[in-house]
Amino acid sequence: MIRKTLIIVGLAVVVAALTIGAFAGGFVVGRVTASPVQITPSPDTSPSVAPTLTPERTTPSPRKTTPPPPTSTPAVPASENFDYQMLQDVLEILDQQFYGDLPDKQTLTHGAIRGVVQALGDPYTSFIDPQAAAILNEDASGTFEGIGAMVSMREDGYLEVVSLIPGQPAEAAGVLPGDIILAVGDQSLEGLSLYEAIGYIRGPAGSEAVLKIARSGEKEPIIITVVRARIEVPVVEYKMLDNNIAYIRLIEFDANASERVNDALKELLKNKPKGLIFDLRANPGGWLDEAIKVSDIFLGKGLVMIERNEEEGSERRFYAYNGDLGEDIPMVVLVDSGTASASEIVAGALQDYGRAVLIGTKTFGKGSVQRPNDFPDGAQLRVTIAKWFTPKGRSIHGDGLEPDIKAEYPEDTPRGEDPQLNRAIEYLTSGN
């Protein structure tokens, strides 16, 4: 079973979870994109839609939270459940009895923190070491180097290749969707966190990534050497299709996604298209505020998303406003199992309002919000603080969105053909 987390190897880490004021999505290796993971569906909470409130234009901006300085007395109630004395005793015993040299202070400290975080049982609350955190920060700058493959983290601890970026090193070397990456060189990826695994796969352009791969139909692992490269992936692709249909594909929700989508739509509308296909397939998410802004392009005034912390009983609401370019054009949204987090926010809002028909397959199901906390040594702790719901109160986390029209993309589909795209064109031209 695949845990919903996607990565683009050779791309950039965009979002590995809906991070408040930061991310709503996935990863890419070499750009790491965390995409969907198959999580056991949680009970349907489906809270009723909240009463309409007067919208306030308050777009959240990316922010990071610096943890408070340590104090001699634990400040949070949860710390009362931790046996500090036992940990101290363990460290003293190791110091006295362990045959060999103990790791340095930072390694021991990070190891202890990682164990505490893993005990929470939440795949999206994660401790990220300085090296991996630096990768995330680098990715946010828009320059990436890697192998050019989208991968997801499985429940068994391995990375599965979900898709390949056309024309990039992984595809050229013979990596295939469905491959399981067991190791990079002599480094096994089993048991590593998502970010740690990404750190071994990524690397400077021109260097080699020797991948040990388990492939369906092969009795023994195979070795594939991929030469890493600088990968430029356009965040937005757009064009006019036959039958006067406009097409926009959004690869990820980076810090400029809404501006790029708006610019693309402005160009396409010059052709007076009869309809628009908005392709969110394999889009792992990204910045939360960009998801709201992209939704606003296609929606009139109304609620876009509800963010709830059910334990605290708190709630935040995000709205769309009238006056944008895409509010009237007939449209279809293409979705699949790689449509995650920020992408699901947009697709869910458009579906709830009947603004667009969703065509494709069930989406990823990533609906939790993480807050990043930065530490002085460069490490980062991302903590799940809330879950989000569609305007009608649907909980997406663990369940995903069901398309209005189901359209598969068979594995044996000939290269160059796209049955889901064809179904979208058919819908817009025939009305069904």
C-alpha positions in Angstrom: 0.0 0.0 0.0 1.5 3.3 -1.0 1.6 6.1 1.5 0.4 9.3 -0.1 3.6 11.2 -0.6 5.1 12.0 -3.9 8.5 13.0 -5.0 10.0 14.0 -8.2 13.5 12.8 -8.4 15.4 15.3 -10.4 12.9 18.0 -9.8 12.4 19.9 -6.6 10.8 19.4 -3.2 7.8 21.4 -3.5 5.6 20.2 -0.8 5.4 17.1 1.1 2.2 17.9 2.8 -0.1 20.8 3.1 2.1 23.1 5.1 0.4 26.1 6.6 1.5 29.2 5.0 3.8 27.0 3.0 3.0 23.7 1.5 -0.1 21.8 0.3 1.6 19.1 -1.5 4.5 16.9 -2.7 8.1 16.2 -3.7 10.4 15.8 -6.5 13.8 14.2 -6.5 16.1 16.4 -8.3 13.3 18.3 -7.7 11.5 16.1 -5.2 7.8 16.0 -5.3 5.9 14.2 -2.6 2.8 12.8 -4.2 0.1 10.6 -3.2 0.3 7.7 -0.9 -2.4 5.1 -0.4 -3.5 5.7 3.1 -6.2 3.6 4.7 -9.3 5.7 4.4 -10.3 7.4 7.7 -13.9 7.5 8.8 -16.0 10.0 6.9 -16.4 13.0 9.1 -18.2 15.0 6.4 -19.0 17.9 8.7 -21.9 20.0 7.5 -21.1 23.1 5.5 -20.6 26.1 7.8 -22.8 29.1 7.6 -21.7 31.8 5.1 -19.5 34.5 6.6 -18.5 37.8 5.1 -15.3 37.1 3.3 -12.2 39.0 4.2 -9.3 39.2 1.7 -6.6 37.8 3.9 -4.3 35.6 1.8 -1.9 33.7 4.0 1.7 34.3 3.1 4.5 31.7 3.6 6.0 31.7 7.0 8.1 29.6 9.2 7.9 29.2 12.9 11.0 29.2 15.1 10.7 26.9 18.2 10.8 28.6 21.5 14.2 28.4 23.4 14.4 25.3 25.6 13.6 25.8 29.3 14.4 23.7 32.3 10.8 22.9 32.8 8.9 21.4 29.9 6.4 23.9 28.6 4.0 21.6 26.9 1.7 19.1 28.6 2.7 16.3 26.1 6.2 16.4 27.7 4.8 15.0 30.9 4.4 11.7 29.0 8.1 11.5 28.3 10.6 9.8 30.7 13.6 12.1 30.5 15.4 10.2 33.3 15.1 7.0 31.4 16.6 8.6 28.3 19.5 10.0 30.4 20.0 6.5 31.9 20.1 5.0 28.4 22.7 7.5 27.3 24.9 6.8 30.3 24.7 3.1 29.8 25.6 3.4 26.2 28.5 5.7 27.1 29.8 3.1 29.6 29.0 -0.2 27.8 28.8 0.3 24.0 31.6 -1.4 22.2 32.7 1.3 19.8 32.5 5.1 19.4 29.2 6.8 20.0 27.9 9.2 17.3 28.4 12.9 17.8 26.0 15.0 19.8 23.9 16.1 16.8 23.5 12.6 15.5 22.4 11.3 18.8 20.0 14.2 19.4 18.4 13.9 15.9 18.1 10.2 16.3 16.2 10.6 19.6 13.9 13.3 18.1 13.2 11.1 15.0 12.2 8.2 17.3 9.7 10.4 19.2 8.2 11.8 15.9 7.9 8.3 14.4 6.0 7.1 17.5 3.2 9.6 16.7 2.2 7.4 13.8 1.6 10.3 11.4 3.6 10.1 8.2 3.3 13.8 7.6 4.7 15.0 11.0 8.4 14.6 10.3 11.8 15.6 11.5 14.1 16.7 8.7 17.8 16.8 9.2 19.8 19.8 8.1 21.0 18.3 4.8 17.5 17.3 3.8 16.1 20.7 5.0 18.7 22.4 2.8 17.4 20.5 -0.2 13.9 21.7 0.5 15.1 25.3 0.8 17.1 24.9 -2.4 14.1 23.5 -4.2 12.0 26.5 -3.2 14.5 28.7 -5.1 13.4 27.2 -8.4 16.8 25.6 -9.4 16.9 21.8 -9.3 19.2 19.0 -10.2 18.4 15.3 -10.2 17.3 12.3 -12.3 13.8 13.4 -13.4 11.4 10.8 -12.0 8.3 11.1 -9.8 8.2 8.7 -6.9 6.0 7.8 -4.0 6.9 6.5 -0.5 5.4 3.1 0.1 4.2 1.7 3.5 7.0 -0.8 3.3 9.6 1.9 3.4 10.7 1.9 -0.3 10.3 4.4 -3.0 8.2 3.5 -6.0 8.6 5.3 -9.3 5.2 6.7 -10.3 6.0 8.5 -13.5 8.9 9.9 -15.5 9.6 13.4 -16.8 9.8 13.0 -20.6 13.2 13.5 -22.0 15.0 13.5 -18.7 17.8 11.2 -17.4 15.7 8.6 -15.6 13.7 7.9 -18.7 16.7 7.9 -21.0 18.5 5.4 -18.7 15.6 2.9 -18.8 13.9 3.5 -15.4 10.2 2.5 -15.6 7.0 3.5 -13.7 6.4 0.9 -11.0 10.1 0.3 -10.4 11.0 0.1 -6.7 14.3 1.9 -5.7 16.0 -0.4 -3.2 19.3 1.5 -2.9 21.5 4.2 -4.4 25.0 2.9 -4.7 25.9 1.1 -1.5 23.2 3.1 0.5 20.0 1.1 1.2 16.9 3.2 1.2 15.0 0.8 3.4 13.9 2.5 6.7 15.0 6.0 5.6 12.6 8.9 5.8 11.4 10.4 2.6 13.8 13.3 2.8 16.7 11.2 3.6 16.0 8.9 0.6 15.7 12.0 -1.6 19.0 13.2 -0.4 20.8 10.1 -1.7 19.0 10.2 -5.0 19.6 13.8 -5.8 23.0 15.2 -6.6 24.9 17.6 -8.8 24.4 17.6 -12.5 26.9 15.3 -14.2 27.2 12.9 -11.3 26.0 9.3 -11.4 23.2 7.8 -9.4 23.6 4.0 -9.4 20.1 2.7 -8.7 19.3 -0.8 -7.4 15.8 -1.5 -8.6 13.2 -4.2 -8.0 11.0 -4.6 -11.1 7.9 -6.6 -11.6 8.7 -9.7 -13.7 12.4 -9.7 -12.8 13.5 -12.3 -10.3 16.6 -10.4 -9.2 17.2 -6.6 -8.7 18.6 -4.8 -11.7 21.2 -2.0 -11.7 20.6 1.2 -13.6 23.0 4.1 -13.7 21.5 7.5 -14.2 23.5 10.6 -14.9 22.0 13.4 -13.0 21.2 16.7 -14.8 19.8 20.1 -14.2 16.1 19.7 -14.9 14.0 22.6 -16.0 10.3 21.7 -15.7 7.9 24.4 -16.8 5.4 24.8 -13.9 2.6 25.7 -16.5 2.2 24.2 -20.0 -0.6 25.6 -22.2 -1.8 25.3 -25.8 -4.8 25.3 -28.0 -6.1 21.8 -28.9 -8.3 20.7 -31.9 -11.9 21.7 -31.7 -11.0 25.1 -30.3 -10.4 23.7 -26.8 -7.9 25.4 -24.5 -5.5 23.3 -22.4 -3.5 24.3 -19.3 -1.4 21.8 -17.3 -0.2 22.9 -13.8 2.8 20.8 -12.7 3.0 22.1 -9.2 1.9 24.9 -6.9 5.1 26.9 -6.7 5.2 30.4 -5.3 4.1 31.9 -8.7 1.6 29.2 -9.8 -1.5 31.5 -9.8 0.3 34.2 -11.8 1.4 31.7 -14.4 -2.0 30.1 -14.7 -3.6 33.5 -15.1 -1.1 34.6 -17.7 -1.6 31.3 -19.7 -5.4 31.7 -19.5 -5.1 35.3 -20.7 -3.2 34.2 -23.8 -5.6 31.3 -24.5 -8.7 33.4 -24.2 -7.6 35.5 -27.1 -8.6 32.5 -29.2 -12.1 32.5 -27.8 -12.1 28.8 -26.9 -15.3 26.9 -26.3 -13.9 25.2 -23.2 -10.9 24.7 -21.0 -9.1 21.5 -19.8 -7.2 22.1 -16.6 -4.8 19.3 -16.1 -3.9 18.6 -12.5 -2.8 15.0 -13.0 0.4 14.0 -11.1 0.4 17.4 -9.4 1.7 16.8 -5.9 0.7 20.2 -4.5 2.7 23.1 -3.2 2.0 26.4 -1.6 -1.3 26.7 0.2 -2.0 30.3 -0.6 -1.4 29.6 -4.3 -4.0 26.8 -4.2 -6.5 29.4 -2.9 -5.5 32.0 -5.6 -5.7 29.4 -8.4 -9.2 28.4 -7.2 -10.1 32.1 -7.2 -9.2 32.4 -10.9 -12.1 30.1 -11.8 -14.6 30.7 -9.0 -16.9 33.6 -8.2 -17.3 34.9 -4.6 -17.5 32.1 -2.1 -15.8 29.7 0.2 -12.8 27.7 -1.2 -11.5 25.7 1.8 -12.0 25.2 5.5 -9.1 24.4 7.7 -10.0 22.8 11.0 -8.1 21.8 14.1 -10.7 19.6 15.7 -8.8 19.1 18.9 -8.7 22.8 19.6 -12.0 23.6 18.0 -10.5 26.3 15.8 -11.2 27.0 12.2 -9.9 29.1 9.3 -11.8 29.8 6.1 -10.4 30.8 2.7 -12.4 32.6 0.1 -12.6 33.4 -3.7 -13.8 36.7 -5.0 -15.5 37.9 -8.2 -13.8 39.5 -11.1 -11.3 36.9 -12.4 -10.6 35.7 -16.0 -11.7 32.1 -15.7 -15.1 32.4 -13.9 -17.3 31.7 -17.0 -15.4 29.4 -19.4 -16.8 25.8 -19.5 -14.1 23.6 -18.0 -13.0 20.1 -17.2 -10.3 19.2 -14.6 -8.2 16.1 -15.2 -7.3 14.2 -12.0 -5.6 11.0 -11.1 -3.9 9.2 -8.1 -1.1 11.7 -8.3 -3.4 14.7 -7.8 -2.6 15.6 -4.2 -3.0 18.2 -1.5 -3.1 21.7 -3.1 -4.4 20.1 -6.3 -7.2 18.5 -4.3 -8.1 21.8 -2.7 -8.6 23.3 -6.2 -10.3 20.3 -7.7 -12.6 19.8 -4.6 -13.7 23.4 -4.6 -14.5 23.4 -8.4 -16.4 20.1 -8.0 -18.4 21.3 -5.0 -19.7 24.4 -6.8 -20.4 22.4 -10.0 -18.0 24.8 -11.7 -16.0 22.0 -13.4 -16.4 18.3 -14.2 -13.7 16.1 -12.8 -12.5 13.4 -15.3 -10.0 10.7 -14.6 -9.4 8.5 -11.5 -9.6 8.9 -7.8 -7.2 11.5 -6.3 -4.5 11.0 -3.7 -6.3 11.9 -0.5 -3.9 14.4 1.2 -5.8 16.7 3.4 -3.7 17.6 6.5 -1.9 20.8 7.2 1.7 20.9 8.4 3.6 23.8 10.1 7.4 24.0 9.6 9.6 24.8 12.7 13.2 25.7 12.0 16.0 24.9 14.4 19.4 26.7 14.8 21.4 23.8 13.3 19.3 23.8 10.1 17.0 21.0 11.0 13.3 21.3 10.6 10.2 19.8 12.3 7.0 19.7 10.4 4.0 19.1 12.6 0.5 18.3 11.5 -1.8 20.9 13.0 -5.0 20.7 11.2 -7.0 19.1 8.4 -8.8 20.8 5.5 -12.3 20.3 4.1 -13.9 21.3 0.8 -16.6 24.1 0.7 -19.3 21.4 1.3 -17.4 20.1 4.3 -16.0 17.0 2.6 -12.9 15.5 4.3 -10.4 14.5 1.6 -7.7 13.1 3.9 -7.2 9.4 3.3 -10.2 9.2 0.9 -9.5 11.4 -2.0 -11.9 12.8 -4.6 -14.0 10.7 -6.8 -14.1 12.0 -10.4 -17.5 12.9 -11.9 -16.6 10.8 -15.0 -14.2 7.9 -14.5 -11.6 7.5 -17.2 -8.7 5.1 -16.8 -5.2 5.4 -18.3 -4.3 1.7 -19.1 -0.7 0.7 -18.6 -0.6 -0.6 -22.2 -1.8 2.8 -23.7 0.4 3.4 -26.8 3.0 6.2 -26.4 1.6 9.5 -27.5 -2.0 8.7 -26.7 -4.0 10.0 -23.8 -7.4 8.5 -23.2 -8.2 10.8 -20.3 -7.5 13.9 -22.3 -9.5 12.5 -25.2 -12.5 11.9 -22.8 -12.2 15.5 -21.6 -12.2 16.8 -25.2 -15.2 14.6 -26.0 -17.1 16.0 -23.0 -16.5 19.6 -23.9 -17.4 19.2 -27.6 -20.4 17.0 -27.1 -21.6 18.1 -23.7 -21.4 14.7 -22.1 
